[in-house]
Amino acid sequence: MKSKMKLSGQLRSYLRWPLILSILMLVMNIGMYFVDVMAGMWFTLFFAVYVIAAAVLYYRQRPQVINELITFATEYGQVQKHLIQELALPYAVMDSQGKLLWVNKEFTKITGKDTQYHKCIATIFPELTSGCRKMRRRPTSTWLTAKRISVPM
């Protein structure tokens, strides 16, 4: 399976280090010819085998590495979703307007709303009116707001 995904950053550097070390080995190879011509020829042979093996392994293993990274990310996302869903603290994700996008089970227990409730957070907690356009704004203290909606642990 050919993968069109491009690697970047530290992962790209990590996977390419055997090829990058080839530059150092090339400099050593040139130095070997100054010491002994026969040793330089043998080193050239081993250097060529090394470069070919490193390049073949890089290009053959690359799709497998990408597939394993995608599998890991998918599994990690599923585990993370499960942990957040089962979290003992109420947890909600909202957009910039205060509209609920996602809530966990504990949030539904405390508020009495189901997981498909996607209205403004201020419809549940009237003290939080700053994010909702339709609700009228009332000045509230941050301490008072935090105190009213806090959950005992």
C-alpha positions as a Markdown table, in Angstrom:
| # | Residue | x | y | z |
|---|---|---|---|---|
| 1 | Met | 0.0 | 0.0 | 0.0 |
| 2 | Lys | 1.5 | 3.3 | -1.1 |
| 3 | Ser | 0.9 | 6.1 | 1.3 |
| 4 | Lys | 0.7 | 9.7 | 0.1 |
| 5 | Met | 1.0 | 11.1 | 3.6 |
| 6 | Lys | 4.1 | 13.3 | 4.2 |
| 7 | Leu | 6.1 | 13.0 | 7.4 |
| 8 | Ser | 7.3 | 16.2 | 9.0 |
| 9 | Gly | 9.1 | 17.5 | 12.0 |
| 10 | Gln | 11.0 | 15.3 | 14.4 |
| 11 | Leu | 9.5 | 12.1 | 13.1 |
| 12 | Arg | 10.8 | 12.8 | 9.6 |
| 13 | Ser | 14.3 | 13.5 | 11.0 |
| 14 | Tyr | 14.2 | 10.4 | 13.2 |
| 15 | Leu | 13.3 | 8.1 | 10.3 |
| 16 | Arg | 16.0 | 9.7 | 8.0 |
| 17 | Trp | 18.9 | 9.6 | 10.4 |
| 18 | Pro | 20.5 | 6.5 | 8.8 |
| 19 | Leu | 20.6 | 8.3 | 5.5 |
| 20 | Ile | 21.9 | 11.4 | 7.1 |
| 21 | Leu | 24.7 | 9.4 | 8.8 |
| 22 | Ser | 25.7 | 8.3 | 5.3 |
| 23 | Ile | 27.3 | 11.8 | 4.9 |
| 24 | Leu | 29.5 | 11.2 | 7.9 |
| 25 | Met | 30.5 | 7.8 | 6.5 |
| 26 | Leu | 31.3 | 9.3 | 3.1 |
| 27 | Val | 33.8 | 11.7 | 4.8 |
| 28 | Met | 35.3 | 8.7 | 6.7 |
| 29 | Asn | 35.5 | 6.8 | 3.4 |
| 30 | Ile | 37.5 | 9.6 | 1.8 |
| 31 | Gly | 39.8 | 9.6 | 4.9 |
| 32 | Met | 40.3 | 5.8 | 4.5 |
| 33 | Tyr | 41.9 | 6.3 | 1.1 |
| 34 | Phe | 44.6 | 8.5 | 2.7 |
| 35 | Val | 45.4 | 5.7 | 5.2 |
| 36 | Asp | 45.3 | 2.8 | 2.8 |
| 37 | Val | 43.9 | 2.4 | -0.7 |
| 38 | Met | 42.8 | -1.2 | -0.2 |
| 39 | Ala | 41.1 | -0.3 | 3.1 |
| 40 | Gly | 39.4 | 2.6 | 1.3 |
| 41 | Met | 38.0 | 0.3 | -1.4 |
| 42 | Trp | 36.7 | -2.2 | 1.2 |
| 43 | Phe | 35.1 | 0.7 | 3.1 |
| 44 | Thr | 33.6 | 2.0 | -0.2 |
| 45 | Leu | 32.0 | -1.5 | -0.8 |
| 46 | Phe | 30.5 | -1.6 | 2.8 |
| 47 | Phe | 29.5 | 2.0 | 2.5 |
| 48 | Ala | 27.6 | 1.3 | -0.7 |
| 49 | Val | 25.8 | -1.7 | 0.9 |
| 50 | Tyr | 24.9 | 0.4 | 3.9 |
| 51 | Val | 23.4 | 3.3 | 1.8 |
| 52 | Ile | 21.4 | 0.9 | -0.3 |
| 53 | Ala | 20.1 | -1.1 | 2.7 |
| 54 | Ala | 19.2 | 2.1 | 4.6 |
| 55 | Ala | 17.4 | 3.6 | 1.6 |
| 56 | Val | 15.5 | 0.3 | 0.9 |
| 57 | Leu | 14.5 | 0.0 | 4.5 |
| 58 | Tyr | 13.4 | 3.6 | 4.7 |
| 59 | Tyr | 11.2 | 3.4 | 1.7 |
| 60 | Arg | 9.8 | 0.0 | 2.4 |
| 61 | Gln | 9.1 | 0.6 | 6.1 |
| 62 | Arg | 7.7 | 4.1 | 5.7 |
| 63 | Pro | 4.1 | 3.0 | 4.7 |
| 64 | Gln | 4.1 | 0.6 | 7.7 |
| 65 | Val | 5.2 | 3.3 | 10.1 |
| 66 | Ile | 2.5 | 5.6 | 8.8 |
| 67 | Asn | -0.2 | 3.0 | 9.2 |
| 68 | Glu | 1.0 | 2.2 | 12.7 |
| 69 | Leu | 0.9 | 5.9 | 13.6 |
| 70 | Ile | -2.6 | 6.3 | 12.2 |
| 71 | Thr | -3.7 | 3.2 | 14.1 |
| 72 | Phe | -2.2 | 4.5 | 17.3 |
| 73 | Ala | -3.8 | 7.9 | 16.9 |
| 74 | Thr | -7.2 | 6.3 | 16.3 |
| 75 | Glu | -6.9 | 4.0 | 19.3 |
| 76 | Tyr | -5.7 | 6.9 | 21.5 |
| 77 | Gly | -8.6 | 9.0 | 20.4 |
| 78 | Gln | -11.1 | 6.3 | 21.2 |
| 79 | Val | -9.5 | 5.7 | 24.7 |
| 80 | Gln | -9.5 | 9.5 | 25.3 |
| 81 | Lys | -13.1 | 9.8 | 24.3 |
| 82 | His | -14.1 | 6.9 | 26.6 |
| 83 | Leu | -12.1 | 8.4 | 29.5 |
| 84 | Ile | -13.7 | 11.8 | 29.1 |
| 85 | Gln | -17.2 | 10.2 | 28.7 |
| 86 | Glu | -16.7 | 8.3 | 32.0 |
| 87 | Leu | -15.0 | 11.2 | 33.8 |
| 88 | Ala | -16.5 | 11.7 | 37.3 |
| 89 | Leu | -16.5 | 15.5 | 36.7 |
| 90 | Pro | -19.1 | 17.3 | 34.5 |
| 91 | Tyr | -17.4 | 18.1 | 31.2 |
| 92 | Ala | -18.9 | 20.0 | 28.3 |
| 93 | Val | -17.5 | 21.3 | 25.0 |
| 94 | Met | -18.9 | 24.6 | 23.7 |
| 95 | Asp | -18.4 | 26.8 | 20.7 |
| 96 | Ser | -17.4 | 30.4 | 20.9 |
| 97 | Gln | -21.0 | 31.5 | 21.3 |
| 98 | Gly | -21.6 | 29.2 | 24.3 |
| 99 | Lys | -23.6 | 26.6 | 22.4 |
| 100 | Leu | -23.1 | 23.1 | 23.8 |
| 101 | Leu | -21.4 | 20.8 | 21.3 |
| 102 | Trp | -20.7 | 17.7 | 23.5 |
| 103 | Val | -21.3 | 16.7 | 27.1 |
| 104 | Asn | -20.3 | 13.7 | 29.2 |
| 105 | Lys | -22.5 | 11.5 | 31.4 |
| 106 | Glu | -21.8 | 13.4 | 34.6 |
| 107 | Phe | -22.8 | 16.7 | 33.0 |
| 108 | Thr | -26.1 | 15.1 | 31.9 |
| 109 | Lys | -26.7 | 13.8 | 35.5 |
| 110 | Ile | -26.2 | 17.2 | 37.0 |
| 111 | Thr | -28.1 | 19.2 | 34.5 |
| 112 | Gly | -30.9 | 16.8 | 33.7 |
| 113 | Lys | -30.3 | 17.4 | 29.9 |
| 114 | Asp | -29.5 | 14.6 | 27.5 |
| 115 | Thr | -26.4 | 14.3 | 25.3 |
| 116 | Gln | -28.3 | 15.7 | 22.3 |
| 117 | Tyr | -29.0 | 19.0 | 24.0 |
| 118 | His | -27.2 | 21.6 | 21.9 |
| 119 | Lys | -28.5 | 24.9 | 23.2 |
| 120 | Cys | -26.7 | 27.8 | 24.9 |
| 121 | Ile | -25.1 | 27.0 | 28.2 |
| 122 | Ala | -27.0 | 30.0 | 29.7 |
| 123 | Thr | -30.2 | 28.1 | 29.3 |
| 124 | Ile | -28.9 | 25.7 | 31.9 |
| 125 | Phe | -26.8 | 28.2 | 34.0 |
| 126 | Pro | -28.4 | 31.7 | 33.6 |
| 127 | Glu | -25.4 | 33.3 | 35.4 |
| 128 | Leu | -23.4 | 32.6 | 32.2 |
| 129 | Thr | -25.0 | 35.0 | 29.7 |
| 130 | Ser | -21.8 | 36.5 | 28.1 |
| 131 | Gly | -21.6 | 33.8 | 25.4 |
| 132 | Cys | -25.2 | 33.8 | 24.2 |
| 133 | Arg | -26.5 | 36.4 | 21.8 |
| 134 | Lys | -30.2 | 35.9 | 22.6 |
| 135 | Met | -29.9 | 36.1 | 26.4 |
| 136 | Arg | -29.8 | 39.5 | 28.0 |
| 137 | Arg | -26.5 | 40.3 | 29.7 |
| 138 | Arg | -26.3 | 40.6 | 33.4 |
| 139 | Pro | -23.1 | 41.6 | 35.2 |
| 140 | Thr | -22.0 | 38.8 | 37.4 |
| 141 | Ser | -18.9 | 38.2 | 39.5 |
| 142 | Thr | -16.6 | 35.4 | 38.4 |
| 143 | Trp | -16.4 | 34.1 | 42.0 |
| 144 | Leu | -20.2 | 34.1 | 42.3 |
| 145 | Thr | -20.6 | 32.2 | 39.0 |
| 146 | Ala | -18.0 | 29.7 | 39.9 |
| 147 | Lys | -19.5 | 29.2 | 43.3 |
| 148 | Arg | -23.0 | 28.6 | 42.0 |
| 149 | Ile | -22.1 | 26.0 | 39.4 |
| 150 | Ser | -19.4 | 24.2 | 41.3 |
| 151 | Val | -19.7 | 20.5 | 41.9 |
| 152 | Pro | -18.5 | 19.0 | 45.2 |
| 153 | Met | -15.7 | 16.5 | 44.7 |
